[in-house]
């Protein structure tokens, strides 16, 4: 009798076993996509942080500049006010000196006119408080010694006052020149402030450009990695097939 051949059982593969390569590829791509998205998030966060820092620095620079400008404007206003007061005082002083000089010149010319001894003595005694009155004589006048001493002392004092007046005028001229120079310095400060404002504006523009560049770089990297993922996916799909 011929023995009946025994059939060998065929092993049944599960769905996971049949699609093992596809599942592994999917997991690899999934983890890669998660890592890529995490990297994009971190890059965007870093770019935003840098942009915020740049904007904050620009805002702080602007705040400092505005404060400095306000202080300088206040100081300039105070200086201008004080300068106006000084100019008014100097104009009043110069006017008083000029008027006094003119009156003195007129009186001197009147005294120097040809006069009789009596008229000359009258002029002297109206100008001085004499210790002893002058006696008019037929030849002129009898002047006591103490009166002569008073005349000498008055002449010395008058010369001193004249010198003081000249020095005062020189000092006023120097002060006026100093005020003109100070006004020029203020104008220079104004220009420096304007330059500072221009520099701040330039810094703000640079910060804004930097922020835009950071955002552009972030988008550029995102697109680059996106297309890399597309290529990898396409290549993986081709490999599975």
HELIX and SHEET records of a PDB file:
HELIX    1   1 UNK A   15  UNK A   18  1                                   4    
HELIX    2   2 UNK A   20  UNK A  111  1                                  92    
HELIX    3   3 UNK A  117  UNK A  127  1                                  11    
HELIX    4   4 UNK A  145  UNK A  240  1                                  96    
SHEET    1   A 2 UNK A 135  UNK A 136  0                                        
SHEET    2   A 2 UNK A 141  UNK A 142 -1                                        
END                                                                             
